[in-house]
Amino acid sequence: MIPGFCHLGKNTDGSADSLAASKAALLLAHVAVLFSGWFHWLSAQAVPTISWRTNYAQARQEAKQRQLPLVLDFTTEWCVHCQRMDATTFQDATIISLLAQHFIPVKIDASREPTLVEALGIRGYPTLVLALPDGRIVQTLEGYQDAGQLAAHLRRVLAQMGTSNEYARFLEQAKQQQAAG
C-alpha cells in the first residue's frame, strides 16, 4: 500500500470501509466528465454571430449578386466605442438576425484601408455606412449605436429597398436627385 493514497476498495490502513467512498468518488468523476462534455457541447451549439466580411471589394460583388445592402463597420484596434459595439450591439439577437438575413456586413480596419476611409469621408470611429447593393450610400452613422438605434436604421434601409419594383423606382429617384444636385 502507498501511504496517503486511496486504493479502490481499501483505506490506506487496509480497512474495506472506503469502498463506498471510492464508489462515490468514481461516480462523481463520471458525472464531472459527463457534465463537462455536455457543457462543451452546449457552448459549441448555436450562439449566433455575425459573419463579417473583411474584403470590401469582394463584399461589394456579393452585395450586387445577392441584391443585399451593405453595412460597413469602420473600426480601429484602439477605438473603445468600437469594442463596446462589438460587445453589446453586435451581440444582440435582433441585430445578428437582421444582418444575417438582409445585409452583407463588412468590418473594415480603418488603419488598413486609408484610401477607402478618405474616399468616404470617415472622420471618427465607430462609423457605420449603410449602402445599397450597387454601393450607393444611404446613410452614415457616426459614433456608438445601441441595438435599438441600429435596428431602426437597418429597417429603414430595408423599407427603402422594398420589393424589386420599389427598389428600381428608388434607384431611379436616387439618380434623379443626384443629377439635380
N, C-alpha and C positions, 0 to 999 in steps of 0.2 A: 504494500500500500504506500501511496505517496502522501505524506503528511499535508493536511490542509486542502486536499483535492477530493471532491465528492465523486466516488465511483458509482456507476449506475447500480442501485440496489443495496449499497452498503455505505455506512458512515465511515469516516476516517478511523474511528475506533473499532470498526468491524461489525457494528450492530446493523440490523436489517431495517430499522425504522425510517431510514431515509428513502426507502423505495417509493413511498407516497410522495415525498418531496421531489424526488428525481422525476417521477412521472408528471408531477405538476410543472416542474421546470421544463420538461420536454414538451408538454402541451403548450405552455406559454411561448416557447421558442417557435413551435409550429404556427401558433396564432400570430406571432410577430411577423414571421415570414409571409404568411398569407395576407396580413394587413398591409405590409409594405408592398407586396405585389399588387394588391387591389388599389392602394394609393397611387402607385406608379401608373397603373392602367388608367385610373380616373384622371390623373393630372395630364396624361397624354391624350385624353379624349378632347373633343371639340371645344376648345377655348378659341372662339373665332378671333382672327386677327386680320388686319388689313394687308392685302397683297400689294405692297408698294412696288412700283416700278422705279428704277433709278436712271434709266436711259431715256432722256427726253425725246430724242428723235424716234426711237422705237415706240414709245408711248403714243406719240402723235400719229404714227402709222396705225397702231392698234385702235386708237380712238376713231380714226377715219374709217377703217374697215368695219368696226363693230357699231359705228354710229352712236358712240357714247361720249358724253362730255368729259373733260379733263379736270382734275383737281391737282394743281401744282402746289406743293408744300415746300416753300423756300425756308431753309433752316441752316443753322451752323452748329458746330460742336459746343460752342461756348454760350449759346442762347438759352438762358434759364426758362424763358416763357415757351420756347420750342419744346424743351424737355417736359415742361408742365403739360403742354397739349398732348404730347406723346403718352404721358402717364394718365391723363384724365379724358380729354375729349376723344382721342383716338382709341380709347379702350371702351367707349360707350357702345352698347349693343345696337342702338339705332344708327349711329354714325357708321359702324362697321357694316351693317346691313345695307345702308344707302350706298356706301362706296363700293361694296362688293357687287351689288346688283345693277347699279345705274351709272357708274363712273369708272374712269381709268385714273386711279390715284398714283401720283408721281411725287416722290420725295427727292428734292434737289438740294444737294450740299452747295450752298452759295459760294463757298470758298473754292470749289472746284469748277464752277460754271460762271465765272465773272462776266463773260460776254452776254450770256442769257440774262443775268441779273441786270446788267446795264441796259440791254435792249428792252426789258420790261419795266424799267424804272423802279426797281425794288430799292426801297430806302431803309428798311429795317426788317427785323425778324421777330417772330414768325410773320410771313406774308403768304397768304393763300391766293392763288389766281384760279378763278373758275373760268373755263374756256369751253367753247363749243367744239364738236368733233373736228371741224375744219381749222381749229386753232384760234378763232377769234375770241377775244376776251369779253366775258360777260360782266365780271366783277372782280375787284381786287380787295381782299380783306387784310388789313394790317393789324397786327397785334394778336394777343391771346383771344381765342374764341371758345366759349364753353360749348358743350354738346348741343344745348337748345338753340343757341345762336347759329351754330354751323348747320344744324339740321334745317333750320328755316331758310338759310341761304341756298343750301343744296336743293331743297324742294322748289324754291323759286326758279332755279335753273331748269329743273325738270319740267315745271309748269310752262316755262317759256318755250321749251322744245316741243312739248305736247306730242301729238301724233306726227307721222311723217309729213302729212299735208300741212299741218300747222307749222312744222319745222321749216318746210320750204317757204311758207309765207313769212315766217320770222326772218329767215335768211334774206329774202328779198327786201323786207323792210329795213333790215340792218344795212344792206348795200345802199339803199336809197338814203338812209340817214347819214351814212359815211360819205356819200357823194355830196350831200347837201352841206356838210360842214363838220 
